Amino acid sequence: MDLAKLARYPILPEVGDYLKEQKVTLDDLVSSPAYVQARDAGRRRVLEAWLDGRVSDHSLSTEVERIVEILSYVVARIIVSCTADDHLVQRYALAEAETAESRLLEEDSVFVLRMAEYLGLDVVKGDNSDITIHFTDYLKHSSQMRSPEWKLTVQDIEGGRVTVDKRRLVRIIQNAVQERIAKELPLPVNDDIMAAFEPAIGEVRDEVVKRKARFEKETYGKVSFLRLPPCMKELMSLMKKGENVPHVGRFALTAFLHTVGMSNEEIVAVFSVSPDFNQHLASYQIDHITGISSGIEYIPPECDTMKSRGVCFDPDDLCNKKWMNHPLTYYRIKGKKGARTSPKGSAESGGENG
């Protein structure tokens, strides 16, 4: 495989073989003056992933540029590992995966299949040029797709294999790449590596802190975080950590925050910390749930529904009151001075319409 291709897809196993052939050692990459450019490119790669959500395309016209691009991926993984922030890991993995997806769409089917096979996907190209993937791999890597077109029940399935076109296969590959990178990181790093990359680590950590601080500042406004029920706190925490939040959780959180007084722009800011954040899609969904585009202002599910959908987390004493039946009731009661235990006739009254 040519060097330019490896530079565009540094996740490929041939990259490791190439670096061994070139006798590039970890010690050299970490400390040798010959690799200053590669170390700087790796720092840039992490920042691009964190700030922009993807890795930029750079010139690969010369051999040196191609080598630097390959090594920037190696260095970026080291810096992410040194930073040891779960959300950074998830966002970096997603950025690399989305970059790979956009590039793979420009490749022919032969190369796309090669990438799928490397990732362990059971894919086959038939005599009629149809591409099929085993339904277990399809399910594993499409389970988070919310569009009805991805449901297994509407797919063309024969003999346990799902027919997909190149575009859909590339989208599945994106999820597989993201999962692989996220599972591989953080890598083990020693004190010498930490010391060598200290400036880059510091810069990345500063950007992580800034983004999280901006999230805190922009999000809450007049909404009290201390009054949030455990379920809503946990949903926000999962987003902040870069973990996946199911659709029902996103719906419940959006409806809840809207009802207690957040603007749509503030709710978008809450979702912006999620590694798979798409501003256009998030705004569209939020506008629908809050009634801007649908004409219907949805309220969050009641406690029994939250429990049945698996998004009730760590209920506290107030949650466990027999009369507590809705997250909004929890929030409003928490806002009453001297609130204790009674649902009616006291400071704890004020159910959903209170």
C-alpha positions in Angstrom: 0.0 0.0 0.0 1.4 3.4 -0.9 2.5 5.9 1.7 -0.1 8.5 0.9 -2.9 5.9 1.6 -1.3 5.0 5.0 -1.2 8.7 5.9 -4.9 9.1 5.2 -5.8 6.0 7.1 -3.2 5.6 9.9 -5.4 3.1 11.7 -4.4 0.5 9.1 -2.1 -2.3 10.4 0.4 -1.6 7.6 1.3 1.6 9.4 2.9 -0.4 12.2 4.9 -2.5 9.6 6.1 0.6 7.9 7.3 2.2 11.1 9.2 -0.9 12.0 10.8 -1.0 8.6 11.9 2.7 9.0 13.1 1.8 12.5 11.1 4.6 14.2 11.2 3.9 17.9 9.0 5.3 20.6 12.0 6.8 22.3 13.0 8.6 19.1 9.5 9.8 18.5 9.2 11.1 22.1 12.6 12.9 22.4 14.6 13.0 19.2 15.0 16.5 17.6 14.4 14.8 14.2 10.7 14.4 15.2 9.9 17.8 16.5 7.6 18.4 13.5 5.7 15.2 14.1 5.2 16.0 17.7 3.8 19.4 16.9 1.5 17.8 14.3 0.3 15.3 16.9 -0.6 18.2 19.3 -2.4 19.9 16.5 -4.3 16.8 15.6 -5.6 16.4 19.1 -6.7 20.1 19.3 -8.4 19.8 15.9 -10.3 16.8 17.2 -11.3 18.5 20.4 -12.2 21.9 19.0 -13.5 21.1 15.5 -14.7 17.5 15.9 -12.5 16.2 13.0 -9.0 16.0 11.7 -8.1 18.5 8.9 -6.7 17.5 5.6 -3.1 18.5 5.0 -0.8 18.3 2.0 0.5 14.9 1.4 2.4 15.7 -1.8 5.9 14.8 -0.4 7.2 11.8 1.4 8.1 13.9 4.5 4.6 15.3 4.7 3.2 11.8 4.5 5.5 10.5 7.2 4.7 13.5 9.5 0.9 12.8 9.0 1.4 9.1 10.0 3.4 10.0 13.0 1.0 12.7 14.0 -1.6 10.0 14.6 0.8 8.1 16.8 1.7 11.2 18.8 -2.0 12.3 19.1 -2.8 8.9 20.7 0.0 9.4 23.2 -1.1 12.9 24.1 -4.7 11.8 24.6 -3.5 9.0 26.8 -1.4 11.3 28.9 -4.3 13.7 29.3 -6.5 10.9 30.6 -9.9 12.5 30.2 -12.7 10.2 29.3 -14.6 12.8 27.3 -11.5 13.7 25.3 -11.0 10.1 24.5 -14.5 9.8 23.2 -14.4 13.0 21.2 -11.0 12.2 19.7 -12.2 8.7 18.7 -15.3 10.2 17.0 -13.2 12.8 15.2 -10.9 10.2 13.8 -13.8 8.0 12.8 -15.7 10.8 11.1 -12.6 11.9 9.2 -12.1 8.3 8.1 -15.7 8.1 6.9 -15.4 11.3 4.8 -12.3 9.9 3.1 -13.6 6.4 2.6 -16.6 7.8 0.6 -14.0 8.9 -2.0 -12.5 5.4 -2.2 -13.5 2.5 -4.4 -15.5 -0.5 -3.0 -12.4 -2.7 -3.0 -10.6 -0.4 -0.5 -13.7 0.1 1.6 -14.1 -3.7 1.9 -10.4 -3.9 2.9 -11.0 -1.5 5.7 -14.1 -3.4 6.8 -12.3 -6.7 6.9 -9.4 -5.1 8.9 -12.0 -4.0 11.5 -13.3 -7.6 11.8 -16.5 -7.0 9.9 -18.0 -10.0 8.1 -18.5 -8.4 4.7 -18.8 -10.0 1.2 -19.1 -8.5 -2.3 -21.2 -10.8 -4.5 -20.9 -11.5 -8.2 -23.6 -8.9 -8.9 -21.6 -6.3 -7.0 -24.0 -6.3 -4.0 -22.2 -5.9 -0.7 -23.6 -7.9 2.3 -22.7 -7.8 6.0 -23.6 -10.4 8.6 -26.7 -9.2 10.6 -24.8 -9.5 13.9 -22.2 -7.0 12.7 -24.9 -4.8 11.2 -26.8 -4.7 14.5 -23.7 -4.1 16.6 -22.6 -1.1 14.6 -26.0 0.4 13.7 -27.8 0.1 17.0 -27.3 3.8 17.8 -28.6 4.9 14.4 -32.0 6.6 15.1 -33.2 6.9 11.6 -36.0 4.4 10.7 -34.0 3.5 7.5 -31.4 1.7 9.7 -33.9 -0.6 11.5 -33.1 -4.3 10.8 -36.8 -5.0 10.2 -36.7 -2.9 7.0 -33.5 -4.3 5.6 -33.0 -6.7 2.7 -31.9 -9.9 4.5 -31.1 -13.3 3.1 -29.3 -16.1 4.8 -28.5 -13.9 7.8 -26.8 -11.3 5.7 -27.9 -7.7 5.2 -27.4 -6.0 1.8 -25.8 -2.6 2.1 -24.6 0.0 -0.4 -21.1 1.6 -0.1 -22.4 4.6 1.7 -24.1 2.6 4.4 -21.1 0.3 4.8 -18.9 3.3 5.2 -21.2 4.6 8.0 -21.0 1.3 9.7 -17.2 1.4 9.4 -17.2 4.8 11.1 -18.8 3.4 14.1 -16.4 0.4 14.2 -13.4 2.8 13.9 -14.7 4.9 16.7 -15.3 1.9 18.9 -11.8 0.5 18.3 -10.0 3.7 19.0 -12.0 4.4 22.1 -11.3 0.9 23.5 -7.6 1.2 22.8 -7.2 4.5 24.7 -5.7 5.5 27.0 -2.5 3.7 26.3 0.0 3.1 29.2 2.4 6.0 29.5 5.4 6.4 31.9 6.8 9.5 33.6 9.4 10.1 30.9 6.6 10.3 28.2 4.5 12.5 30.4 7.5 14.9 31.0 8.4 15.0 27.3 4.9 16.0 26.2 4.2 18.2 29.2 3.6 21.4 27.2 1.3 19.7 24.7 -0.6 18.0 27.6 -1.0 21.3 29.4 -2.4 23.0 26.3 -4.9 20.2 25.6 -6.0 20.1 29.2 -6.5 23.9 29.2 -8.8 23.6 26.2 -10.7 20.7 27.8 -11.2 22.8 31.0 -12.3 25.8 29.0 -14.9 23.9 27.0 -16.3 22.3 30.2 -16.3 25.6 32.0 -18.1 27.2 29.1 -20.6 24.4 29.2 -21.3 25.1 32.9 -21.5 28.8 32.4 -23.7 28.8 29.3 -26.0 26.0 30.4 -27.7 26.6 33.6 -28.8 30.3 33.6 -31.7 30.6 36.0 -32.0 26.8 36.3 -30.7 25.4 39.6 -28.4 22.5 39.2 -28.8 21.7 43.0 -32.6 21.2 42.5 -32.2 18.7 39.6 -33.5 15.2 40.3 -30.8 12.4 40.2 -32.0 11.2 36.8 -31.5 14.5 35.1 -28.1 15.1 36.9 -27.0 11.7 35.7 -28.1 12.3 32.1 -26.2 15.6 32.1 -23.2 13.9 33.7 -23.2 11.1 31.0 -23.1 13.7 28.3 -20.3 15.6 30.0 -18.3 12.4 30.2 -18.9 11.7 26.6 -20.9 8.6 27.1 -23.8 7.6 25.0 -27.2 8.8 26.2 -30.2 6.8 24.7 -32.8 8.6 22.7 -35.4 8.4 25.6 -32.9 10.1 27.9 -32.2 12.9 25.5 -35.9 13.4 25.0 -36.6 13.5 28.8 -33.7 15.8 29.4 -34.7 18.2 26.7 -38.4 18.3 27.8 -37.4 18.7 31.4 -34.9 21.6 30.9 -37.4 23.4 28.6 -40.2 23.1 31.2 -38.0 24.4 34.1 -37.0 27.5 32.1 -34.0 26.9 29.8 -34.0 28.5 26.4 -33.5 26.3 23.4 -30.0 27.9 22.9 -29.1 26.8 26.5 -30.3 23.3 25.9 -28.2 23.1 22.7 -25.2 24.1 24.9 -26.0 21.1 27.2 -25.9 18.7 24.2 -22.8 20.4 22.7 -20.5 18.5 25.1 -21.6 15.1 23.7 -18.9 13.7 21.4 -21.5 13.0 18.7 -22.9 16.5 18.8 -24.4 17.8 15.6 -25.7 21.3 16.1 -28.1 21.3 13.2 -29.6 17.9 14.2 -29.7 18.9 17.9 -31.4 22.2 17.2 -34.0 20.5 15.0 -34.8 17.9 17.6 -34.9 20.4 20.5 -37.2 22.7 18.5 -39.5 19.8 17.8 -39.7 18.7 21.5 -40.2 22.3 22.8 -42.9 23.1 20.3 -41.1 25.6 18.1 -41.5 23.5 15.0 -44.1 20.9 16.1 -46.6 23.1 17.9 -46.6 20.7 20.8 -44.6 21.3 24.0 -43.8 17.9 25.3 -43.3 17.3 29.0 -40.7 14.8 30.4 -41.9 11.3 31.2 -43.1 10.5 34.7 -41.0 8.5 37.1 -42.6 5.1 36.3 -41.8 5.6 32.6 -38.2 6.7 33.4 -37.8 3.5 35.4 -39.3 1.3 32.7 -37.0 2.9 30.1 -33.9 2.5 32.1 -33.2 6.2 32.7 -34.0 6.4 36.4 -30.6 6.7 38.2 -29.7 6.5 41.9 -33.0 7.6 43.4 -32.6 9.5 46.7 -34.8 9.8 49.7 -37.1 12.3 48.1 -37.4 10.2 45.0 -38.5 7.2 47.1 -41.4 9.0 48.7 -44.6 7.1 47.7 -46.2 10.2 46.3 -43.2 11.3 44.2 -44.2 10.5 40.6 -42.5 13.0 38.3 -39.1 14.7 37.9 -40.7 18.1 37.7 -42.4 17.5 41.1 -38.9 16.8 42.5 -37.5 20.0 41.0 -40.3 22.2 42.3 -40.3 20.7 45.8 -36.6 21.2 46.0 -37.1 24.8 45.3 -39.5 25.3 48.3 -37.8 26.6 51.4 -38.2 24.2 54.3 -39.3 21.4 52.0 -39.6 18.2 54.0 -41.8 15.2 53.2 -45.4 16.0 52.7 -46.8 16.2 49.1 -49.8 18.4 50.0 -50.5 21.2 52.4 -46.9 22.1 53.1 -43.8 23.5 51.5 -43.4 20.2 49.7 -46.6 20.5 47.8 -46.5 21.7 44.3 -46.9 18.8 42.1 -46.4 19.1 38.4 -48.7 22.1 38.1 -47.5 23.7 41.2 
